[in-house]
Amino acid sequence: MLQALIWDVDGTLAETEIDGHRVAFNAAFAAQRLPWRWSEPRYVELLAVTGGRERLLHDMASRPDAPPGADEREQLARTLHAEKNRRYAQLVAEARIALRPGVKALLAEAESAGLRQAIATTTSRANVEALLGAHLGAGWEGRFAAVVCAEDAPIKKPHPQAYQLCLQRLGLAAAEALAIEDSPNGVAAARAAGLPVLVTRSLPFASEEFKDALAVCEDLLHLAVPASGLQLASGARPDLGTLRDWHARWGRFSCGR
């Protein structure tokens, strides 16, 4: 029986990557008087590397004008990442990053039904605070039974650490929860933790197949298409009733294998 929804943040709750983090990274480069700029195609490539600091270090490895030493690169990455987070928070405060369609409605529907909800992300707590504080108010954290961020789970997705810790804090088995994700790394992390996954495609991953997902939708207001071997009703909107039904079918399917 479904006991909890576990939400990813970047790309899932909001389209933060292209118009949020990327813009903030470029502003951080300019603030440090670096000639670097990440185009949309380059940033999509870099999303294969989870974590902002890790992304910076990966990019520096291919730049001839990056600091030559590992310690210098690490220091620059930390400086840039801190500046990026500050500028990202400013973008959120200016209401330039909205929650994705249907997110607020499903959050409220699950809350009204008494279903527990949680966050499992490998972005920083400051970024989560900026986004959810702006959209859900100062008491946003009280709406979630568990909040796992980068500071709690430093091993980035696709490693399942964030989901494993989230389940531990919830006191639930993986089969009692459903993850909501947008990226291949996120789906891999959730599945490695044993969780079924609903995918809401974000812009950077619009062409991914997501074969390991329970179902895939463009956003939570659009019809979802089953992506697993389950006999799910195609073309259903992923409201709470649908998710409960699909989760139950997934449980019976898993037990029967």
C-alpha positions, 0 to 999 in steps of 0.5 A, spaced: 500 500 500 502 506 498 504 510 504 509 516 501 510 520 495 518 522 495 519 528 490 526 529 487 527 537 486 531 540 480 527 538 474 521 535 478 518 540 482 520 546 477 524 547 471 530 549 475 536 547 470 536 550 464 533 557 466 535 557 473 542 553 475 545 554 468 543 562 468 546 562 475 552 558 473 554 563 468 553 569 472 558 566 477 563 565 471 562 573 470 562 575 477 569 571 477 571 574 471 572 568 467 570 567 460 566 561 461 559 560 459 555 554 458 550 554 452 544 550 453 546 544 449 553 544 453 549 544 460 544 538 458 551 534 456 553 536 463 547 534 467 550 527 466 554 529 472 550 530 478 552 535 483 554 542 481 561 542 484 562 536 481 559 539 474 564 544 475 570 540 476 568 535 470 568 541 465 574 544 468 578 538 466 577 539 459 578 547 459 586 549 458 585 555 461 582 552 468 587 552 474 592 546 473 592 543 480 587 539 483 587 543 489 586 550 485 580 547 481 577 544 488 577 551 491 575 555 484 569 550 484 567 551 491 567 559 490 563 558 483 558 554 486 557 558 492 556 564 488 552 560 483 547 558 489 547 565 491 545 568 484 540 562 484 536 564 490 536 571 487 532 568 481 527 564 485 526 570 489 524 574 483 519 569 481 523 567 475 522 560 476 515 557 477 513 550 480 511 545 474 504 544 472 500 540 477 505 540 482 502 544 487 495 540 486 498 533 487 502 536 493 495 538 496 491 532 494 496 528 498 496 532 504 489 532 504 489 525 504 494 524 509 499 521 505 506 522 507 511 526 503 518 527 502 524 530 499 530 526 496 535 530 492 542 531 491 542 539 490 543 543 496 539 545 502 540 552 501 537 551 494 531 547 496 530 552 501 530 558 496 525 554 491 520 551 496 520 557 501 518 562 495 512 557 493 510 554 499 512 559 504 516 559 510 513 553 513 514 549 507 519 543 511 513 542 515 509 539 510 514 533 509 516 527 513 523 527 511 527 532 507 534 529 504 539 534 501 546 534 498 549 535 505 545 529 508 547 524 502 553 526 499 554 521 494 550 523 488 545 520 484 545 515 480 547 512 487 541 510 491 544 514 498 539 519 498 533 515 497 535 509 502 536 515 507 529 518 505 526 511 506 530 510 513 527 517 516 520 515 513 521 508 517 518 505 510 520 499 506 521 501 498 515 498 496 511 502 500 513 509 497 513 512 490 518 516 487 517 522 482 523 524 478 525 527 471 532 524 469 535 518 468 540 519 474 534 520 478 530 514 476 537 509 476 537 512 484 530 510 485 530 504 482 537 502 485 533 503 492 527 499 490 522 504 489 517 504 483 518 511 479 513 516 476 517 520 471 515 527 469 519 529 463 523 535 464 526 539 458 533 536 458 531 529 458 525 530 453 527 524 448 529 519 454 525 513 454 525 511 461 524 504 460 525 502 468 519 507 470 512 505 472 509 511 467 512 517 464 508 524 463 510 531 460 508 534 467 503 532 472 497 535 468 498 531 462 496 524 461 501 519 463 504 513 459 505 506 462 513 505 461 513 498 465 511 491 463 504 492 467 498 492 464 496 499 466 491 504 463 494 508 458 492 515 458 490 517 465 492 523 468 497 522 474 492 524 480 493 521 487 487 516 485 491 513 479 498 513 482 495 509 488 492 504 483 498 504 479 502 503 485 498 497 487 498 494 481 506 494 481 506 491 488 502 485 485 506 485 479 513 485 483 510 479 488 508 475 482 515 475 479 
